[in-house]
Amino acid sequence: MAQLPLPPAAHPRDVLRGAQAAQAALPVCDHYSGVEPRMRKSLQLQADLMAEYGACVLDVTLDCEDGAPVGAEAEHAALVAELLQEASPEARVGVRVHPVDHPAFEVDVQCLLGQGRRLPAYAMVPKVESVACVERMVAACDAVGATDVPIHVLIESPAAVHRCFDIAAHPRVQSLSFGLMDFVSAHAGAIPASAMGVVGQFEHPLVLRAKLALASAAHAHGKVPSHCVVTEFRDLSALRHAALKARNELGYTRMWSIHPDQVRTVIEVFAPSEAEIDEATQVIAAAWRQQWAPIQVNGRLHDRASYRFYWQILERAHQTGRVLPAEVGVFFAPKTLEASSARKTCP
C-alpha cells in the first residue's frame, strides 16, 4: 500500500483525544542491577539494543537499595552517580533510592538528583506506603532542584495496595510497580512461599487481588503498571508464562527483569504481535481515509473508541522497535511528530 500523505491536523494524536496512553510512554522492560559489573553490563546491553532496534526499548534502573553494601551506602550512591554520567545521552537510565525513612535516603537524593549533573530518567522509591511517602520524595527532589524527575513507586504491602489509587493519583507519579516478595513477606507467613513462584503468584487470591488493584489504579490515573520480577531467571519458559499472563490477563504494560537473559523475552511478549500490528494498521489507515468517521472493516464497525485502541497498539509497536507498514509509519516520522506536538487540539 502507498504511504499516506499527511495533511494538517490529521495525525491520530491530534484527532483521537486521549489516544496517547501512558503505557506508550515508557519502554516495556525495566532492567534492575546494583552490583558494579552488572550495572556496566546492563548499560552496554541497553546501548546494544538501542542500536539493534533503533529505539530505546529498555530502561535500566541502577539500584541503590538492594545493591548497596550495608555501611557503604554513600560510596555506592557515588558509584551509581558516576555510571549515570557515563551513560549515552539517548539512554534512559533511572535510579532506585532507599525508602524515605531509611538513613541513606537523603544521601541518595543529594548524590543522584542534586549537584547540577545529569539527572536520571526517573527515580524509583521502594516501600511506598502512602501518599505521604510520595510527598516526602517530591520535597526531597525539589529541594535539590530535580523538579522534573518523574517518580516511580514500588507497592510492597497490604496497606500500600489499599492506598494505591490515591498514590497513583499523585501528579509526579509516572509508574507503579508490584513488589511480590515483600508483599508475601508482609503477611507474616499467612501466604505460603509458593506464592512467590512463577505459578503461585498468579493463583493465590491475595496476591492476584493485589496485582489487579495496582493495575486498575494505574490505568485509572493514566500511569504505567509494571509487573514484578520472575526469580526463576534462567527459566525463560517460566518468564514467558508470567509475562503473557501479566500482559493479557492482568493489564500490565511493563515488566521488570533482573537478568540480561530475561530482557528479550519481556520485550517480545509486551510488544504487539505481527497480527496485532496488521489489524491495527488496517483499521487506522481506513479510518484516516474516512477522516476518522465511523467505518466497517471485515464486517465489524469501528469509531473513535476503537481507533484509540488500535492507535495505542501502533504506538507500542513503534516504541518497542517494531517495523511498521509504510501507510502508518508516516505517523512516526520525525517531522510528523514535531508538527503534531506543536499543534494544539480543541479543549
SULLINRA-V142782 format. One record per pair of residues at least 6 apart in sequence whose C-alpha atoms are under 6 Angstrom apart, sorted by the first residue. I is the first residue (numbers start at 1). GAP is how many residues later the second one is. D is the distance in whole Angstrom. If there is no record, write none. Layout:
I:GAP:D
I:GAP:D
//
This chain:
3:323:5
3:324:4
4:323:5
14:331:6
19:289:5
22:200:5
22:201:6
22:202:6
23:201:5
23:230:6
24:291:6
24:292:5
27:30:5
27:31:5
28:226:4
29:29:5
29:225:6
29:226:5
29:227:6
30:29:5
30:30:6
30:226:5
31:29:5
31:30:6
31:225:6
31:226:5
31:227:6
32:29:5
32:226:5
33:6:5
33:29:6
33:30:6
34:28:6
34:29:5
34:33:4
35:32:6
50:6:5
53:268:5
55:266:6
57:263:5
59:33:5
60:33:5
61:32:6
61:33:5
61:34:5
62:33:5
63:32:6
63:33:5
64:32:6
64:33:5
65:32:6
65:33:5
68:8:6
77:31:6
81:31:5
92:29:6
93:27:6
93:28:5
94:26:5
94:27:5
94:28:5
94:29:6
95:28:5
96:27:6
96:28:4
97:11:6
97:28:6
98:7:5
99:27:5
99:28:6
113:6:6
113:33:6
114:30:5
122:27:5
122:28:5
122:29:6
123:28:5
123:29:6
124:27:6
124:28:4
124:29:6
125:28:5
126:28:5
127:27:6
127:29:6
128:27:6
129:31:4
131:36:5
150:22:6
150:24:6
151:21:6
151:22:5
151:23:6
152:21:6
152:22:6
152:23:5
152:24:6
153:23:5
154:22:6
154:23:5
154:24:6
155:23:5
155:24:6
156:23:5
156:26:5
156:27:5
157:26:5
157:29:6
165:52:5
168:50:6
169:52:6
174:49:5
175:48:5
175:49:4
175:50:6
176:49:5
176:50:6
177:49:5
177:50:6
178:49:6
178:50:5
179:49:6
194:6:5
195:6:4
202:6:6
215:10:5
218:6:6
218:7:6
225:27:5
226:26:6
226:28:4
226:29:5
227:28:4
228:28:6
229:27:5
229:28:6
246:6:5
271:46:6
271:49:6
272:45:6
280:30:5
294:8:6
294:9:4
295:6:6
295:7:5
296:6:6
//
